Amino acid sequence: MTKNLVIVESPSKTKPIEKYLGAGYKVLSSKGHVRDLSTKGKYGFGVDIDNNFKPDYITMKGKKSVIDELKKEAKSADHVYLATDPDREGEAISWHLYDCLKLKDNDYDRVVFNEITKNAVVEAFKHSRKIDKDLVNSQETRRILDRIIGFRLSKLIQSKTDGSSAGRVQSVALKLIVDREREIENFNSEEYWTITGVFDKFEADLFKYLDDEIKVSNEAEANNIISKLSNKFYVESIDKKQKQKLSKMPFITSTLQQDASNKLGFNAKKTMQIAQKLYEGIELENETVGLISYMRTDSTRLSQDFVNSVYHFIEDNYGKEYVGFVKNSKKKDNVQDAHEAIRPTSIDRTPDKVKFYLSNDEFKLYRMIYYRALASLMAPAITDNTTLILDNNNYKFKATGQVITFDGYLKVYKDYEDTKDKELPDISSNSIESKDIVKEQHFTQPPSRYTEAKLIKEMEDLGIGRPSTYATTMDIIKKRGYANIVDKKFVPTDIGIEITDKLQEFFSHLINVEYTANMETDLDKIAEGQVDYVKTLRDFYDEFEPSVKKAFDAMPKKEAQETGENCPNCGSPLVIRKGRYGSFTACSNYPSCKYIKSDPKEEVIVCKCPNCDGNIIEKKSKRGKVFYGCNNFPKCKTAYWDKPIGDVCPNCKNMLVIHNNDIKCSSCDYTK
């Protein structure tokens, strides 16, 4: 008989947590979510709109055996601990488990920990609580909103355009990309010139005439100014100041994704996959331990225990003068502050000590997280800054220099910041002669397109989405073919522009930054018990649904492209249609005729389909990306992005696939 049953989300957490808790505890995994909304009822929402938006939940595919096992273990246990992830989504998963397993309030407790280390886990069990229904309501409201918006707008987009989906956050992010592209297209470049005095060891740029800022618009103006200058410059002032250069705050989800993109070349999805692995646990020599704290957070807060340990580490390894202080950041309105910043679970576990146990990419990300957290608690760097102002016939030239006199936090963080000294020579005389005075033509540049890092920062600043949504949003925009990545920047496709324009024509009052940010605020208020979730949903739906109906009536339908062939069944023209997994050729007389053309000569059979009598074949999406789907599509919609091997997972019986040269389960976290 199991005395205490602990349920976590990921299978990789079970062994270390069971070891930390010791005898009397059995740790099992739910393998992520166990239930989702059904597709029953009005528009397939799985939500009873007329009955206070009551959701209809069903067991997710492949999870019946998981739930059955958990029910069996829970029934024989004295007590059940729900230890899913420490965020709203994790709280909702715990509630679904509570409901599925038919637990009673006296028989269970909710446990949350921000890191998977022995101290954190053991301490968390001393402070167990019940499920926070406000957090659950917030998460489920988000899920219902996304289901309603996604289903209705996607159906509209599929029937009226070449697009395949739309969404609450996705469509606003796409609008940012499209709006930026139009800014670039409409940008009028202006000519300007710079004039620079070139000296032996430095250069000085013209910036003023007398006391007024100066702008040189063309070459004639530049030549006119240069004609009034001599090679002799008079020293007007030398201003020397000592400044402190503060370290940055420890990482939150968005800043981690931004720096991983800018400094490591990782996209957001890859960053979060690696961070998840570092959080869930790495096998070291004598133990499996989580190397970082929870990676979905918008808080820069650090625990006092961690801060104290870092102070000791800094003093022991670098000296007392390198010990810094905790910086207070002004909390933004849209910050949940549910748990700590992303940090190493132990400052003594240096990157070099764990490098042997990590892949190259894992090491790079861990190293950056480690030194960012360490640097955040180190003393500021001290710089001597010099500003030199030179006068030449009332034209003022400026040169600046900076020399680091105390490296402070740069002692450990110099690899991630530009720290080159720019030293100006000592000038003892009242004048100095230039070697040359040069002019250079320039043109103002349009705003740059969004990189993933810049788009995530923009979304964060505007309050769109939350830490768990950034990577998914980036991925969907690319997968749907709404934007291409060119030189690491988002360039909207014709389809992306078309969808944005159509949505703005009919939903500009809903698909915009302000409305989306306000909805996030409402979700936060639901989590805090300040707002009724049913009222939030009702207010939204009563405004949204009439707009959708109007759009279905008024938005013109885009005619399908004919192939020049006729249907062998009914003689109607064949057309190219879009499906969730790419384009296919079908009868234009659908739904009366459901003929779909297949070309068996082009089929590359990979393995048998696990869900019907068809074969999994190699296919290509509309954007040319290879995926693997059933040749009985659309009757069978089984599909994988990674190549299946034909064997099934021993845990959940779903297909095993090849992912980054590893054999993994397509559904759960099992790795062979």
PLY file of the C-alpha trace (Angstrom):
ply
format ascii 1.0
element vertex 672
property float x
property float y
property float z
element edge 671
property int vertex1
property int vertex2
end_header
0.00 0.00 0.00
1.33 3.43 -0.98
1.39 5.74 2.02
1.79 8.99 0.03
1.27 9.42 -3.70
2.90 12.41 -5.38
1.81 13.37 -8.92
4.05 15.57 -11.09
3.76 16.57 -14.75
6.97 15.25 -16.27
8.28 11.66 -16.02
11.84 13.01 -15.73
10.97 14.53 -12.33
9.73 11.32 -10.72
13.01 9.64 -9.77
14.82 12.61 -8.22
11.74 13.75 -6.26
11.07 10.22 -5.02
14.69 10.05 -3.87
14.45 13.42 -2.09
11.27 12.43 -0.21
12.46 8.96 0.76
10.49 5.96 1.98
6.73 6.26 2.12
6.41 8.35 -1.03
5.67 7.14 -4.54
6.03 9.68 -7.34
4.18 9.25 -10.64
3.72 11.49 -13.66
0.58 12.74 -15.40
2.72 13.27 -18.51
1.41 16.81 -18.85
-2.26 17.66 -19.40
-4.79 14.87 -18.96
-8.00 16.61 -20.11
-9.05 19.21 -22.61
-12.23 20.80 -23.90
-14.32 18.53 -26.09
-15.51 19.62 -29.53
-19.18 19.17 -28.72
-21.89 21.79 -28.63
-22.19 25.16 -30.33
-19.50 25.64 -32.98
-17.58 22.74 -31.43
-16.40 24.90 -28.52
-16.85 22.21 -25.89
-18.40 25.02 -23.84
-22.06 25.56 -22.94
-22.40 29.24 -23.81
-25.91 29.47 -22.38
-25.06 27.76 -19.10
-22.46 30.16 -17.68
-19.86 28.90 -20.17
-19.73 25.51 -18.48
-16.86 23.53 -20.04
-17.18 19.95 -21.24
-13.91 18.16 -20.59
-12.75 14.91 -22.16
-9.74 12.72 -21.53
-6.99 13.55 -23.97
-5.89 10.98 -26.51
-3.49 8.47 -25.01
-4.16 9.57 -21.42
-6.83 7.05 -20.37
-4.21 4.52 -19.29
-2.35 7.25 -17.38
-5.50 8.29 -15.51
-6.43 4.67 -14.80
-3.02 4.03 -13.26
-3.18 7.20 -11.17
-6.72 6.32 -9.99
-5.54 2.90 -8.90
-2.57 4.31 -6.99
-4.62 7.14 -5.46
-7.22 4.70 -4.22
-4.63 2.73 -2.28
-2.73 5.78 -0.97
-3.27 7.43 2.40
-2.71 10.87 0.92
-2.20 12.39 -2.54
0.05 15.35 -3.25
-0.53 17.25 -6.51
2.89 18.68 -7.41
2.40 19.99 -10.93
4.26 23.08 -12.19
4.14 26.29 -10.10
2.08 28.44 -12.46
-1.57 28.86 -13.46
-1.35 26.10 -16.04
0.11 23.77 -13.41
-2.64 24.76 -10.98
-5.25 23.88 -13.62
-3.62 20.50 -14.28
-3.75 19.78 -10.54
-7.44 20.65 -10.51
-8.12 18.35 -13.48
-6.29 15.54 -11.68
-8.27 16.25 -8.50
-11.49 16.01 -10.50
-10.49 12.98 -12.61
-9.26 11.00 -9.62
-12.37 11.99 -7.61
-10.25 13.09 -4.67
-11.77 14.43 -1.47
-10.50 17.57 0.20
-9.18 15.65 3.20
-7.29 13.23 0.97
-5.09 15.60 -1.02
-2.79 18.64 -0.86
-1.25 20.91 -3.47
2.52 21.35 -3.37
4.56 23.85 -5.37
8.31 24.23 -5.68
10.29 26.61 -7.85
13.26 24.29 -8.30
13.88 20.56 -8.25
16.45 20.26 -5.49
16.20 18.31 -2.24
15.93 21.36 0.01
13.29 23.05 -2.15
11.16 19.91 -2.52
11.32 18.87 1.14
10.56 22.43 2.29
7.60 22.67 -0.11
5.97 19.63 1.48
6.03 21.46 4.81
3.88 24.21 3.29
1.27 22.32 1.29
-2.13 23.89 0.61
-5.35 23.27 -1.27
-5.89 24.07 -4.95
-6.29 27.79 -5.61
-9.57 27.89 -7.54
-9.01 31.52 -8.57
-5.81 30.51 -10.39
-7.68 27.63 -12.01
-10.52 29.92 -13.09
-8.01 32.31 -14.66
-6.30 29.54 -16.61
-9.55 27.92 -17.74
-10.95 31.31 -18.77
-7.85 31.78 -20.93
-8.41 28.33 -22.42
-12.08 29.05 -23.17
-11.30 32.45 -24.68
-8.61 30.95 -26.89
-10.94 28.12 -27.94
-13.81 30.47 -28.87
-11.61 32.97 -30.70
-9.48 30.30 -32.32
-12.36 28.16 -33.57
-14.53 31.00 -34.83
-11.82 33.10 -36.45
-9.98 30.09 -37.87
-13.19 28.84 -39.49
-13.76 32.31 -40.93
-10.19 32.61 -42.20
-10.22 29.12 -43.73
-13.47 29.80 -45.61
-12.60 33.29 -46.83
-8.80 33.41 -47.31
-5.75 31.26 -47.98
-4.97 31.22 -44.26
-5.50 28.35 -41.86
-5.87 29.86 -38.39
-6.21 32.97 -36.25
-5.91 33.50 -32.51
-6.20 35.92 -29.63
-2.47 36.56 -29.17
-1.18 35.13 -32.45
-3.15 37.56 -34.63
-2.05 40.61 -32.63
1.59 39.53 -32.85
1.17 39.03 -36.61
-0.35 42.51 -36.85
2.81 43.95 -35.24
4.88 42.24 -37.95
2.64 43.48 -40.76
2.44 47.02 -39.34
6.24 47.16 -39.14
6.52 46.01 -42.75
4.22 48.83 -43.85
6.24 51.33 -41.84
9.27 50.19 -43.80
7.43 50.37 -47.14
6.12 53.88 -46.43
9.37 55.20 -45.00
10.85 58.21 -46.79
14.62 58.20 -46.42
16.28 61.55 -45.82
19.83 62.50 -46.71
22.19 63.87 -44.08
25.94 64.37 -43.74
28.39 64.07 -40.88
31.59 66.07 -40.50
34.42 64.56 -38.45
37.74 65.89 -37.26
40.40 63.16 -37.47
43.22 63.36 -34.91
46.17 61.09 -34.07
44.38 58.90 -31.50
40.72 59.85 -31.73
37.96 61.41 -33.79
35.51 64.20 -32.93
32.11 64.76 -34.58
30.44 68.06 -35.39
27.26 68.46 -33.32
26.63 72.19 -32.76
27.08 75.64 -34.19
27.36 78.13 -31.34
24.72 76.79 -28.92
22.36 75.22 -31.45
22.21 71.63 -32.64
23.26 71.40 -36.27
21.90 69.27 -39.09
23.76 69.01 -42.39
21.26 68.06 -45.09
23.34 67.90 -48.28
26.85 67.99 -49.67
26.69 71.69 -50.49
26.02 72.49 -46.82
28.85 70.17 -45.77
31.30 71.81 -48.18
30.24 75.25 -46.99
30.94 74.32 -43.35
34.29 72.68 -44.14
35.37 75.82 -46.05
35.03 77.76 -42.79
37.12 75.32 -40.75
40.86 75.19 -40.17
42.98 72.29 -38.95
43.38 74.04 -35.62
40.79 73.14 -32.95
40.56 74.90 -29.60
39.81 72.97 -26.43
36.58 74.37 -25.06
36.08 71.90 -22.24
37.23 68.56 -20.87
34.62 67.00 -18.59
35.67 63.96 -16.57
33.15 62.01 -14.52
33.24 58.75 -12.66
30.15 56.63 -13.29
28.73 53.37 -12.04
27.69 50.75 -14.57
25.04 48.55 -12.96
24.54 44.91 -13.82
21.28 43.75 -15.36
18.52 42.02 -13.44
18.45 38.19 -13.47
16.61 36.60 -16.36
12.87 36.34 -16.73
11.33 34.28 -19.55
11.25 37.08 -22.11
14.77 38.39 -21.44
16.15 34.84 -21.48
14.57 34.26 -24.89
15.87 37.61 -26.15
19.47 37.06 -25.00
19.48 33.44 -26.15
18.47 34.73 -29.59
20.93 37.63 -29.70
23.92 35.97 -28.06
23.48 32.24 -28.74
21.41 32.20 -31.93
18.62 30.09 -30.37
15.00 30.62 -31.37
12.42 30.93 -28.60
11.17 27.35 -28.96
14.66 25.89 -28.69
15.48 28.09 -25.72
12.44 26.91 -23.78
13.03 23.24 -24.64
16.58 23.43 -23.28
15.50 25.46 -20.23
12.78 22.87 -19.50
15.42 20.12 -19.47
17.70 22.15 -17.18
14.77 22.75 -14.81
13.44 19.19 -14.75
16.78 17.61 -13.99
20.19 16.60 -15.29
21.96 13.42 -14.27
25.17 14.44 -12.53
27.72 12.06 -11.05
25.85 11.11 -7.89
22.38 12.59 -8.36
19.74 13.89 -10.72
19.08 17.53 -9.98
17.37 20.51 -11.54
20.04 23.03 -12.46
17.81 26.09 -12.78
14.67 27.44 -11.15
11.32 27.45 -12.97
11.77 28.99 -16.42
8.30 30.50 -16.97
8.32 33.67 -14.92
8.00 37.42 -15.26
9.51 38.22 -11.85
13.09 39.39 -11.21
12.82 38.54 -7.53
15.44 36.25 -5.93
15.01 34.31 -2.68
16.94 35.62 0.30
18.61 32.23 0.79
19.97 32.35 -2.75
21.08 35.98 -2.35
22.97 35.14 0.86
24.70 32.15 -0.75
25.78 34.29 -3.69
27.18 37.02 -1.43
29.37 34.41 0.30
30.42 32.96 -3.05
31.41 36.37 -4.43
33.43 37.29 -1.34
35.21 33.93 -1.25
36.02 33.84 -4.97
36.46 37.47 -6.01
36.83 39.56 -2.85
34.61 41.64 -0.60
34.78 44.64 -2.93
32.90 42.65 -5.59
29.84 42.03 -3.39
26.89 44.01 -4.75
23.29 44.51 -3.72
19.77 43.47 -4.68
18.34 45.94 -7.17
14.66 46.75 -6.94
12.82 46.88 -10.23
9.62 48.84 -10.63
6.91 46.20 -10.92
4.95 46.49 -14.14
1.17 46.26 -14.01
1.20 43.08 -16.09
3.75 41.18 -13.96
2.35 38.20 -12.03
5.40 37.85 -9.73
4.29 34.33 -8.85
7.80 33.04 -8.28
11.47 33.85 -8.65
13.61 34.93 -11.55
15.42 32.25 -13.57
18.57 31.36 -11.66
20.86 28.43 -10.92
19.59 26.26 -8.09
23.04 26.36 -6.50
25.68 29.03 -7.08
28.31 26.42 -6.20
27.31 24.39 -9.25
29.45 26.42 -11.64
29.19 25.91 -15.41
32.62 24.27 -15.53
31.63 21.75 -12.85
28.59 20.52 -14.81
29.88 20.95 -18.36
30.73 17.26 -18.70
27.08 16.30 -18.08
25.53 18.77 -20.53
25.18 18.95 -24.29
26.87 21.91 -25.95
23.62 23.88 -26.21
22.60 23.04 -22.64
25.98 24.26 -21.42
25.72 27.53 -23.34
22.28 28.32 -21.94
23.13 27.25 -18.38
26.33 29.29 -18.46
24.44 32.41 -19.54
21.74 31.92 -16.86
24.37 31.25 -14.19
26.51 34.31 -14.88
23.50 36.60 -15.34
22.23 35.68 -11.84
25.71 35.91 -10.32
26.47 39.25 -12.00
23.14 40.70 -10.85
24.39 40.53 -7.25
27.90 41.83 -7.88
29.17 45.36 -7.41
28.77 47.88 -10.24
31.64 48.43 -12.64
33.29 51.84 -12.26
34.19 53.85 -15.36
35.99 57.12 -15.95
34.04 58.94 -18.65
35.56 61.83 -20.56
33.74 64.29 -22.81
35.93 66.56 -24.92
34.40 69.62 -26.65
36.48 71.30 -29.37
35.74 74.63 -31.06
36.60 75.49 -34.65
35.25 78.89 -35.77
32.19 78.45 -33.51
31.52 74.95 -34.84
31.55 72.51 -31.91
32.97 69.00 -32.14
32.55 66.29 -29.53
34.62 63.22 -28.62
33.85 60.80 -25.81
35.93 58.20 -24.04
35.36 55.58 -21.36
37.85 53.58 -19.33
36.88 50.85 -16.86
38.72 51.47 -13.57
36.97 48.69 -11.60
35.46 45.76 -13.45
32.86 44.83 -10.79
30.23 42.49 -12.23
32.06 42.52 -15.58
34.56 40.23 -13.89
32.14 37.39 -14.73
29.85 38.93 -17.37
32.26 40.48 -19.87
31.55 37.75 -22.45
27.94 38.97 -22.69
28.53 42.74 -22.85
30.68 45.04 -24.95
33.37 46.13 -22.51
36.06 47.66 -24.73
37.79 50.77 -23.41
37.74 53.87 -25.56
40.47 56.08 -24.17
41.03 59.72 -25.07
44.59 61.05 -24.88
45.57 63.63 -22.28
45.44 67.08 -23.84
47.52 69.64 -21.97
47.50 72.51 -24.45
44.62 74.83 -25.34
44.55 73.73 -28.96
45.10 70.66 -31.08
45.58 70.14 -34.81
43.65 67.62 -36.85
45.15 65.37 -39.48
42.06 65.76 -41.61
38.44 66.91 -41.65
36.18 64.48 -43.49
32.57 64.53 -44.60
30.35 61.48 -45.09
26.95 61.03 -46.68
24.22 59.07 -44.85
20.55 58.31 -45.27
18.04 57.81 -42.49
17.04 54.17 -42.18
13.54 52.73 -41.73
12.73 50.85 -38.54
14.15 47.35 -38.66
11.99 44.27 -38.98
11.34 42.25 -35.86
13.70 39.49 -34.87
12.21 36.92 -32.50
14.00 38.69 -29.65
12.63 42.12 -30.57
9.10 40.82 -31.13
9.10 39.10 -27.75
10.32 42.31 -26.09
7.62 44.30 -27.86
4.94 41.83 -26.74
6.23 41.98 -23.17
6.32 45.79 -23.15
2.78 45.97 -24.54
1.42 43.37 -22.13
0.45 40.88 -24.85
0.60 37.22 -23.85
2.47 35.76 -20.92
5.83 33.96 -20.37
4.40 30.59 -21.41
2.97 31.92 -24.70
5.87 33.77 -26.38
7.64 30.75 -27.86
4.38 29.13 -29.01
3.26 32.35 -30.70
6.54 32.66 -32.63
6.30 29.04 -33.71
2.68 29.25 -34.92
3.32 32.36 -37.03
6.17 30.58 -38.80
4.44 27.19 -39.14
1.27 28.69 -40.60
3.31 30.43 -43.28
2.23 33.89 -42.13
5.80 35.16 -41.96
9.15 33.94 -43.19
12.46 34.36 -41.40
14.88 36.27 -43.62
18.25 37.24 -42.13
16.79 36.27 -38.72
13.93 38.76 -39.12
10.19 38.28 -39.64
8.96 39.16 -43.13
5.18 38.79 -43.51
3.94 36.68 -46.42
1.08 37.65 -48.69
-1.16 35.33 -46.67
-0.08 36.93 -43.41
-0.84 40.39 -44.77
-4.18 39.25 -46.22
-5.31 37.73 -42.91
-4.25 40.80 -40.93
-6.12 43.12 -43.28
-9.29 41.00 -43.18
-9.24 40.76 -39.40
-8.67 44.50 -39.05
-11.55 45.21 -41.43
-14.02 43.37 -39.20
-12.34 42.98 -35.78
-10.18 46.05 -35.25
-11.98 46.67 -31.94
-10.95 43.21 -30.68
-7.74 42.23 -32.49
-5.53 45.03 -31.24
-2.85 45.65 -28.64
-5.00 47.51 -26.12
-7.87 45.00 -26.05
-5.50 42.03 -25.80
-3.47 43.65 -23.01
-6.67 44.54 -21.11
-7.81 40.94 -21.41
-4.54 39.81 -19.81
-5.20 42.26 -16.98
-8.70 40.79 -16.53
-7.20 37.31 -16.37
-4.80 38.53 -13.68
-7.73 39.97 -11.72
-9.58 36.65 -11.99
-6.47 34.94 -10.57
-6.56 37.38 -7.66
-10.25 36.78 -7.03
-11.17 40.35 -7.96
-13.22 39.69 -11.11
-15.91 37.12 -11.91
-14.73 34.90 -14.75
-18.27 34.22 -16.07
-18.91 37.95 -16.44
-15.58 38.36 -18.24
-16.51 35.63 -20.70
-20.04 36.93 -21.17
-18.90 40.52 -21.83
-16.38 39.24 -24.36
-18.73 36.85 -26.16
-21.59 39.35 -26.45
-19.24 41.69 -28.29
-17.32 39.05 -30.25
-20.03 36.81 -31.72
-22.01 39.53 -33.52
-18.77 40.67 -35.17
-18.05 37.12 -36.35
-21.54 36.70 -37.83
-21.21 40.03 -39.62
-17.83 38.99 -41.02
-19.17 35.65 -42.29
-21.89 37.54 -44.16
-19.84 40.46 -45.45
-16.36 39.08 -46.06
-16.03 37.88 -49.67
-14.97 34.29 -50.18
-11.73 33.69 -52.04
-12.33 31.35 -54.96
-10.37 28.10 -54.90
-7.72 27.70 -57.62
-8.76 25.22 -60.32
-6.21 22.63 -61.49
-7.62 22.20 -65.02
-8.75 18.63 -64.26
-12.25 17.30 -63.64
-13.43 15.09 -60.80
-13.57 11.40 -61.89
-16.65 10.87 -59.70
-18.95 13.76 -60.61
-17.19 15.71 -63.39
-16.89 18.97 -61.44
-13.61 20.92 -61.64
-10.83 19.86 -59.26
-9.44 22.62 -57.08
-6.54 23.11 -54.69
-7.76 23.23 -51.13
-5.95 23.89 -47.91
-5.92 21.58 -44.95
-4.35 21.72 -41.56
-1.38 19.74 -42.86
-0.92 21.38 -46.24
-2.56 21.71 -49.65
-4.40 18.93 -51.44
-6.46 18.52 -54.61
-10.17 17.86 -54.17
-13.53 18.21 -55.89
-15.04 21.69 -56.07
-18.47 20.13 -55.49
-17.71 19.43 -51.82
-19.57 18.50 -49.62
-21.82 16.80 -52.18
-18.77 15.08 -53.62
-15.91 14.23 -51.24
-13.36 13.09 -53.82
-9.71 13.79 -52.90
-6.97 13.12 -55.39
-4.02 11.03 -54.29
-0.86 10.18 -56.18
0.45 6.85 -54.88
3.54 7.09 -57.11
4.76 10.01 -55.02
4.04 8.39 -51.69
7.09 7.57 -49.55
5.72 5.10 -47.01
7.38 5.49 -43.62
5.32 3.07 -41.49
1.79 1.89 -40.81
-0.62 4.44 -39.36
-1.30 3.63 -35.68
-4.87 4.95 -35.86
-6.30 3.41 -39.07
-5.49 0.97 -41.86
-3.55 3.59 -43.83
0.15 4.38 -44.09
2.18 7.23 -42.70
3.81 8.88 -45.71
6.24 11.71 -46.24
4.45 14.94 -47.15
5.26 18.59 -47.64
3.45 21.55 -46.15
2.46 24.56 -48.21
5.73 26.22 -47.17
7.75 23.20 -48.30
8.48 21.77 -44.85
8.56 17.96 -44.68
6.14 16.27 -42.27
4.67 12.80 -41.93
0.93 12.16 -42.21
-1.61 9.46 -42.93
-2.48 8.88 -46.59
-6.13 8.53 -45.55
-6.28 12.26 -44.81
-8.70 13.96 -44.22
-10.55 10.90 -42.89
-7.54 10.23 -40.64
-5.63 13.29 -39.41
-2.68 11.50 -37.81
0.47 13.56 -38.48
3.96 14.17 -37.07
6.63 16.80 -37.68
9.36 14.32 -36.64
9.90 11.07 -38.57
8.10 8.13 -36.91
9.92 4.79 -36.60
6.87 2.50 -36.45
7.33 1.50 -32.79
5.14 2.75 -29.95
6.06 4.34 -26.63
6.09 1.88 -23.70
4.55 4.56 -21.47
1.65 5.99 -23.44
1.53 3.80 -26.57
1.86 6.76 -28.93
4.29 6.73 -31.85
8.05 6.99 -31.30
9.79 9.52 -33.54
13.34 10.60 -34.38
14.00 14.05 -32.90
17.52 15.58 -33.07
18.99 12.09 -33.54
17.19 10.85 -30.41
14.26 8.45 -30.37
11.46 10.13 -28.40
7.75 9.78 -27.86
5.58 12.03 -30.02
3.26 12.64 -27.06
4.97 12.27 -23.68
8.51 12.93 -22.40
9.78 9.37 -22.92
13.23 9.11 -24.53
14.62 5.78 -25.60
0 1
1 2
2 3
3 4
4 5
5 6
6 7
7 8
8 9
9 10
10 11
11 12
12 13
13 14
14 15
15 16
16 17
17 18
18 19
19 20
20 21
21 22
22 23
23 24
24 25
25 26
26 27
27 28
28 29
29 30
30 31
31 32
32 33
33 34
34 35
35 36
36 37
37 38
38 39
39 40
40 41
41 42
42 43
43 44
44 45
45 46
46 47
47 48
48 49
49 50
50 51
51 52
52 53
53 54
54 55
55 56
56 57
57 58
58 59
59 60
60 61
61 62
62 63
63 64
64 65
65 66
66 67
67 68
68 69
69 70
70 71
71 72
72 73
73 74
74 75
75 76
76 77
77 78
78 79
79 80
80 81
81 82
82 83
83 84
84 85
85 86
86 87
87 88
88 89
89 90
90 91
91 92
92 93
93 94
94 95
95 96
96 97
97 98
98 99
99 100
100 101
101 102
102 103
103 104
104 105
105 106
106 107
107 108
108 109
109 110
110 111
111 112
112 113
113 114
114 115
115 116
116 117
117 118
118 119
119 120
120 121
121 122
122 123
123 124
124 125
125 126
126 127
127 128
128 129
129 130
130 131
131 132
132 133
133 134
134 135
135 136
136 137
137 138
138 139
139 140
140 141
141 142
142 143
143 144
144 145
145 146
146 147
147 148
148 149
149 150
150 151
151 152
152 153
153 154
154 155
155 156
156 157
157 158
158 159
159 160
160 161
161 162
162 163
163 164
164 165
165 166
166 167
167 168
168 169
169 170
170 171
171 172
172 173
173 174
174 175
175 176
176 177
177 178
178 179
179 180
180 181
181 182
182 183
183 184
184 185
185 186
186 187
187 188
188 189
189 190
190 191
191 192
192 193
193 194
194 195
195 196
196 197
197 198
198 199
199 200
200 201
201 202
202 203
203 204
204 205
205 206
206 207
207 208
208 209
209 210
210 211
211 212
212 213
213 214
214 215
215 216
216 217
217 218
218 219
219 220
220 221
221 222
222 223
223 224
224 225
225 226
226 227
227 228
228 229
229 230
230 231
231 232
232 233
233 234
234 235
235 236
236 237
237 238
238 239
239 240
240 241
241 242
242 243
243 244
244 245
245 246
246 247
247 248
248 249
249 250
250 251
251 252
252 253
253 254
254 255
255 256
256 257
257 258
258 259
259 260
260 261
261 262
262 263
263 264
264 265
265 266
266 267
267 268
268 269
269 270
270 271
271 272
272 273
273 274
274 275
275 276
276 277
277 278
278 279
279 280
280 281
281 282
282 283
283 284
284 285
285 286
286 287
287 288
288 289
289 290
290 291
291 292
292 293
293 294
294 295
295 296
296 297
297 298
298 299
299 300
300 301
301 302
302 303
303 304
304 305
305 306
306 307
307 308
308 309
309 310
310 311
311 312
312 313
313 314
314 315
315 316
316 317
317 318
318 319
319 320
320 321
321 322
322 323
323 324
324 325
325 326
326 327
327 328
328 329
329 330
330 331
331 332
332 333
333 334
334 335
335 336
336 337
337 338
338 339
339 340
340 341
341 342
342 343
343 344
344 345
345 346
346 347
347 348
348 349
349 350
350 351
351 352
352 353
353 354
354 355
355 356
356 357
357 358
358 359
359 360
360 361
361 362
362 363
363 364
364 365
365 366
366 367
367 368
368 369
369 370
370 371
371 372
372 373
373 374
374 375
375 376
376 377
377 378
378 379
379 380
380 381
381 382
382 383
383 384
384 385
385 386
386 387
387 388
388 389
389 390
390 391
391 392
392 393
393 394
394 395
395 396
396 397
397 398
398 399
399 400
400 401
401 402
402 403
403 404
404 405
405 406
406 407
407 408
408 409
409 410
410 411
411 412
412 413
413 414
414 415
415 416
416 417
417 418
418 419
419 420
420 421
421 422
422 423
423 424
424 425
425 426
426 427
427 428
428 429
429 430
430 431
431 432
432 433
433 434
434 435
435 436
436 437
437 438
438 439
439 440
440 441
441 442
442 443
443 444
444 445
445 446
446 447
447 448
448 449
449 450
450 451
451 452
452 453
453 454
454 455
455 456
456 457
457 458
458 459
459 460
460 461
461 462
462 463
463 464
464 465
465 466
466 467
467 468
468 469
469 470
470 471
471 472
472 473
473 474
474 475
475 476
476 477
477 478
478 479
479 480
480 481
481 482
482 483
483 484
484 485
485 486
486 487
487 488
488 489
489 490
490 491
491 492
492 493
493 494
494 495
495 496
496 497
497 498
498 499
499 500
500 501
501 502
502 503
503 504
504 505
505 506
506 507
507 508
508 509
509 510
510 511
511 512
512 513
513 514
514 515
515 516
516 517
517 518
518 519
519 520
520 521
521 522
522 523
523 524
524 525
525 526
526 527
527 528
528 529
529 530
530 531
531 532
532 533
533 534
534 535
535 536
536 537
537 538
538 539
539 540
540 541
541 542
542 543
543 544
544 545
545 546
546 547
547 548
548 549
549 550
550 551
551 552
552 553
553 554
554 555
555 556
556 557
557 558
558 559
559 560
560 561
561 562
562 563
563 564
564 565
565 566
566 567
567 568
568 569
569 570
570 571
571 572
572 573
573 574
574 575
575 576
576 577
577 578
578 579
579 580
580 581
581 582
582 583
583 584
584 585
585 586
586 587
587 588
588 589
589 590
590 591
591 592
592 593
593 594
594 595
595 596
596 597
597 598
598 599
599 600
600 601
601 602
602 603
603 604
604 605
605 606
606 607
607 608
608 609
609 610
610 611
611 612
612 613
613 614
614 615
615 616
616 617
617 618
618 619
619 620
620 621
621 622
622 623
623 624
624 625
625 626
626 627
627 628
628 629
629 630
630 631
631 632
632 633
633 634
634 635
635 636
636 637
637 638
638 639
639 640
640 641
641 642
642 643
643 644
644 645
645 646
646 647
647 648
648 649
649 650
650 651
651 652
652 653
653 654
654 655
655 656
656 657
657 658
658 659
659 660
660 661
661 662
662 663
663 664
664 665
665 666
666 667
667 668
668 669
669 670
670 671
